Amino acid sequence: MILSIDYLNRTLCDVLEDMRKCDLTKNYSPMLGLIEEAQIMGNKMEAGLNDKRDVKRYRNELKKLQKQYKKLSAKKEALEEELENE
């Protein structure tokens, strides 16, 4: 079986349209597969949203750590300079 290019770019709307066609023709045999396909697509979208939220949180944490690092580096340099002057 050769897959068409359209299948590679299949969207959730395409899956829902196929579900509607199943209902119109009263042929429910492919419905379980379509439900599974829709669930997988939904899971991928949800995971993508979570990943974006995580990236934002990690960037904020990185900025805080960089500020802390700069403060500690300045403090270290001041202490080293103080030791040299003694």
Secondary structure, 3 states (H helix, E strand, C coil): CCCCHHHHCCCHHHHHHHHHHHHHHCCCCCHHHHHHHHHHHHHHHHHHHHHHHHHHHHHHHHHHHHHHHHHHHHHHHHHHHHHHHC
